[in-house]
C-alpha cells in the first residue's frame, strides 16, 4: 500500500520512513490491548472483555 501510494502521488519514502508508516496500526493495536486489559482488571469484568 505504501509503495502504491508512493507511485500514485509521485513521492518517495525511504526504508525507515516506510517502516514507520507501516508500524502505526500495530502500535495503535498494542496500545488498545493494554488499555482494554487495564480496564478489565480495574472493573473486574471479564465477560465483555473476552473477545
MODAWO-V906450 format. One line per field, one symbol per residue. burial: 1 if it has 16 or more other ideal C-beta (glycine too) atoms within 10 Angstrom, else 0. A space follows every 50 residues. Layout:
BEGIN
burial=???
END
This chain:
BEGIN
burial=00000000000000000000000000000000000000000000000000 0
END
